[in-house]
Amino acid sequence: MFQILHFEKPIPFMRYAKPGVVFSTLLMLIALFFLFDRGLNWGLDFTGGTTIEVGFQQSVDLDEMHKVLDEQKIEGATLQHFGSIRDVLVRLTPKEGVKVEQQGNEVLAAAKLIDPAAVLKRVEFVGPSVGDELATDGALAMLASIICILIYVAVRFEWRLAVGGIISLVHDVVITLGVFAYFQYEFDLTVLAALMTLVGYSLNDTIVVFDRLRENFRKVRKGDTDYILDLSMTETLSRTIITSGLTFVVVLALLLKGGPLIHGFAVAMVIGVAFGTYSSIYVASACAMFLGVKREHMLPAQVEKEGEDQQEILP
């Protein structure tokens, strides 16, 4: 394996396993509190809403349009250029007692403050892309995938590692959702896609560490579980820095320059990549260690050869 960092001895990651688990537990409790207290700010993909297309005679800046809409008390609008930089698509959440036509007229009045020649091209109500049945099916599918992951890791490695890996996945998802609940970022289908992506990313990072852990348990005859865990994570550190570092740079660029349409996706990925790397060490591996994973759990079962006992008693 290509190494960008070389260490004479393993880094003592597990020395800080207990503080790491306590820190992760506190973060999860805080995230759960905000999830239950504030809830998620569901996007139009889940709630449905009004779509309004406004045409301008000149190019319009979306930030300026946002500012004008906020000044006119039109909140919760999602803006994007549609076809050209002179056409803006405005998506609004449904409001009780407010008709679609009224919302269109309010947006047009705000647009005329930017360009008096602005025209209303179309106004229509869009139903939710994800209905109750589809949302339920999606949740069940995610639960089924987590169970399959649990079985896969348990069969390939060991059940203690499987439990640690699943706790790590739950940790990453809950913290990401907690951030969205606290800041009330819009939760739409792009964010849901990001969550599915970070589940796979976090699991892959954990599997790499567990694979090296199993290899070292069979190869290195000296050292306790703490030492083998430290050795395995130190040996995979170069791979982690290269993979996580490059991924983080890409999603950070999307966050800073990607625009409002993929802002939620980029935020979820930035959080997921950061905590996915952290949780592979101080959640998945630490939990496996506290559950008592040992060398003998990783060694293949010894199969006695037929006739071996008889050969031992021959003179």
C-alpha positions in Angstrom: 0.0 0.0 0.0 1.2 3.5 -0.9 2.2 5.3 2.3 2.4 9.1 2.6 3.1 8.9 6.3 5.5 6.5 8.1 5.5 5.8 11.8 8.0 3.8 13.8 5.3 2.7 16.2 1.5 2.7 16.2 -0.3 5.8 17.1 -2.2 5.3 20.4 -5.7 6.0 19.1 -7.4 3.7 21.6 -5.8 5.6 24.5 -8.6 8.1 24.0 -11.3 5.6 23.2 -13.4 6.4 26.4 -13.3 10.2 25.9 -14.2 9.6 22.2 -17.2 7.4 23.0 -18.4 9.9 25.7 -18.0 12.8 23.2 -19.9 10.9 20.5 -22.7 9.9 22.9 -23.1 13.5 23.9 -23.2 14.7 20.3 -25.9 12.0 19.5 -28.0 13.0 22.5 -27.8 16.7 21.5 -28.7 15.8 17.9 -31.6 13.7 19.0 -32.8 16.6 21.2 -32.9 19.0 18.3 -34.5 16.4 16.1 -37.4 15.9 18.5 -37.6 19.6 19.6 -37.3 21.4 16.3 -37.8 18.7 13.7 -36.6 18.7 10.2 -37.4 21.5 7.7 -39.0 19.4 5.0 -38.5 20.6 1.5 -41.0 20.9 -1.3 -40.1 17.3 -2.4 -41.9 16.1 0.7 -44.5 18.8 1.3 -45.4 20.0 -2.2 -45.9 23.7 -2.9 -46.2 26.4 -5.5 -43.9 26.8 -8.5 -43.7 30.3 -10.0 -41.7 31.2 -13.1 -40.8 34.9 -13.5 -39.2 36.4 -16.6 -37.0 39.5 -16.5 -35.7 41.8 -19.2 -32.2 41.6 -17.8 -30.1 39.1 -15.9 -31.1 38.9 -12.2 -28.9 37.9 -9.2 -30.6 35.2 -7.1 -29.2 36.7 -3.9 -30.8 40.0 -4.7 -34.0 38.2 -5.5 -33.9 36.4 -2.1 -33.3 39.7 -0.3 -36.3 41.4 -2.0 -38.6 38.4 -1.2 -37.5 38.4 2.4 -38.2 42.2 2.6 -41.7 41.5 1.3 -42.3 38.8 3.9 -42.2 36.0 1.4 -40.2 33.4 3.3 -39.0 29.9 2.6 -38.6 30.5 -1.1 -36.2 28.3 -3.2 -34.8 30.0 -6.2 -33.0 28.8 -9.3 -32.4 30.1 -12.9 -34.6 28.3 -15.3 -33.5 28.1 -18.9 -31.5 31.4 -18.8 -30.2 33.9 -16.3 -33.2 36.1 -17.1 -35.7 33.5 -15.9 -36.2 32.6 -12.3 -38.1 29.6 -10.9 -39.5 30.3 -7.4 -40.7 27.5 -5.3 -42.8 28.2 -2.2 -44.2 26.0 0.5 -48.0 25.9 0.7 -49.7 28.3 3.2 -53.1 27.7 4.8 -55.7 30.1 3.5 -53.4 31.5 0.7 -54.3 30.6 -2.9 -51.8 29.8 -5.5 -52.7 32.8 -7.6 -52.2 35.1 -4.6 -48.7 33.7 -4.1 -47.9 34.3 -7.7 -49.0 37.9 -7.5 -47.0 38.5 -4.4 -43.8 37.1 -6.1 -44.5 39.2 -9.2 -44.9 42.4 -7.1 -41.5 41.6 -5.4 -39.9 40.9 -8.8 -41.0 44.3 -10.2 -39.0 46.0 -7.5 -35.9 44.6 -9.2 -37.2 45.0 -12.8 -40.4 46.8 -13.5 -40.7 44.9 -16.8 -40.8 41.5 -15.0 -43.6 39.2 -16.2 -45.3 36.2 -14.6 -44.9 33.2 -17.0 -46.6 30.5 -15.1 -48.0 29.6 -11.7 -48.8 26.0 -10.7 -49.2 23.8 -7.7 -46.8 20.9 -7.4 -47.6 17.9 -5.3 -45.0 16.2 -3.1 -42.6 14.0 -4.9 -42.4 11.7 -2.0 -45.8 10.6 -0.6 -46.4 8.9 2.7 -46.3 5.5 1.1 -43.1 6.1 -0.7 -41.5 7.6 2.4 -42.5 4.6 4.5 -41.1 2.3 1.8 -37.9 4.2 1.8 -37.5 4.0 5.5 -38.2 0.2 5.4 -35.7 -0.1 2.6 -33.0 1.7 4.6 -33.8 -0.5 7.7 -33.5 -3.6 5.5 -30.2 -2.4 4.1 -28.8 -1.8 7.6 -29.9 -5.3 8.7 -28.2 -6.7 5.6 -25.0 -4.7 6.4 -25.1 -6.1 10.0 -25.3 -9.7 8.7 -22.6 -9.1 6.1 -20.1 -7.7 8.5 -21.0 -10.3 11.1 -20.4 -13.1 8.6 -17.3 -11.6 7.1 -15.6 -10.5 10.3 -17.2 -11.0 13.7 -20.5 -9.9 15.4 -18.8 -7.5 17.7 -17.3 -5.6 14.7 -20.7 -5.7 13.0 -22.4 -4.1 16.0 -19.6 -1.4 16.1 -20.1 -0.7 12.4 -23.8 -0.3 12.7 -23.5 2.0 15.7 -21.0 4.0 13.6 -23.6 4.4 10.8 -26.3 5.4 13.1 -23.9 7.9 14.8 -23.1 9.6 11.5 -26.7 9.8 10.3 -28.1 11.1 13.6 -25.5 13.8 13.9 -26.0 14.9 10.3 -29.8 15.1 10.9 -29.2 16.9 14.1 -27.3 19.7 12.3 -30.1 20.0 9.8 -32.6 20.3 12.6 -30.6 22.9 14.6 -30.0 25.2 11.6 -33.3 24.3 10.0 -31.7 23.6 6.6 -34.1 22.4 4.1 -34.3 18.6 3.9 -35.1 17.5 0.3 -34.3 14.6 -1.9 -30.8 15.8 -2.5 -30.1 15.7 1.2 -31.7 12.2 1.4 -29.3 11.1 -1.4 -26.4 12.6 0.5 -27.4 10.5 3.6 -27.5 7.4 1.5 -24.1 8.3 0.1 -22.5 8.9 3.5 -23.8 5.6 4.8 -21.9 3.8 2.1 -18.9 6.0 2.6 -18.7 5.5 6.3 -19.2 1.8 6.0 -16.5 1.5 3.4 -14.0 3.4 5.6 -14.9 1.1 8.6 -14.6 -2.1 6.5 -11.0 -1.1 5.4 -10.0 -0.7 9.1 -11.7 -4.0 10.1 -10.1 -5.8 7.2 -6.7 -4.7 8.3 -7.6 -5.5 11.9 -8.5 -9.1 11.0 -5.3 -9.5 9.1 -3.1 -8.2 11.9 -4.9 -10.4 14.5 -3.8 -13.4 12.4 -0.3 -12.1 11.6 0.9 -10.3 14.7 1.3 -12.8 17.5 2.2 -10.3 20.2 0.1 -7.4 21.6 -3.3 -7.0 23.1 -6.5 -5.8 21.4 -5.6 -2.1 22.0 -2.3 -2.5 20.3 -3.7 -4.4 17.3 -6.4 -1.7 16.8 -3.8 1.0 17.0 -1.5 -0.8 14.6 -4.4 -1.4 12.1 -5.5 2.2 12.1 -2.0 3.5 11.8 -1.3 1.3 8.8 -4.5 2.5 7.1 -4.0 6.1 8.0 -2.3 7.1 4.7 -5.3 5.6 2.8 -7.7 7.4 5.1 -6.0 10.8 4.6 -5.8 10.4 0.8 -9.4 9.2 0.4 -11.1 11.4 3.1 -8.9 14.4 2.3 -9.7 14.4 -1.4 -13.4 13.7 -0.8 -13.6 16.5 1.8 -11.9 19.0 -0.6 -14.5 18.2 -3.3 -17.6 18.5 -1.1 -16.2 21.6 0.5 -15.8 23.1 -3.0 -19.4 22.2 -3.7 -20.5 23.8 -0.5 -18.6 27.1 -1.2 -19.2 27.4 -4.9 -22.0 24.9 -5.8 -24.9 27.4 -5.3 -28.2 27.1 -3.3 -29.5 24.1 -5.3 -26.9 21.6 -3.9 -26.2 23.5 -0.6 -28.1 20.9 1.4 -26.3 18.0 -0.3 -22.9 19.6 0.2 -23.6 20.4 3.9 -24.7 16.8 4.5 -21.6 15.4 2.7 -19.2 17.7 4.6 -20.6 16.6 7.9 -20.8 13.0 6.8 -17.2 12.8 5.5 -15.8 14.4 8.6 -17.7 12.3 11.1 -17.5 9.2 9.0 -13.7 9.2 9.2 -13.9 10.0 13.0 -16.5 7.3 13.7 -14.4 4.6 12.1 -11.9 5.1 14.9 -13.7 6.3 18.0 -17.1 4.7 17.4 -16.9 1.5 15.3 -13.4 0.3 16.5 -13.9 1.6 20.1 -17.3 -0.1 20.5 -15.9 -3.4 19.1 -13.0 -3.1 21.7 -15.4 -2.5 24.6 -17.6 -5.4 23.4 -14.5 -7.6 24.0 -13.3 -8.5 20.5 -10.1 -10.6 20.8 -7.6 -12.4 18.7 -9.3 -15.8 19.0 -12.5 -14.3 17.5 -10.6 -13.6 14.3 -8.7 -16.9 14.0 -10.1 -19.6 11.6 -11.6 -22.6 13.3 -9.2 -25.5 13.7 -10.3 -28.6 11.9 -9.0 -31.9 13.1 -7.8 -34.2 10.4 -9.2 -37.7 10.3 -6.8 -40.3 11.8 -4.7 -37.7 13.6 -5.5 -39.1 17.1 -4.6 -42.6 16.0 -1.2 -41.5 14.7 -0.4 -39.9 18.1 -0.8 -43.2 20.0 1.2 -45.3 17.6 4.6 -46.5 19.1 
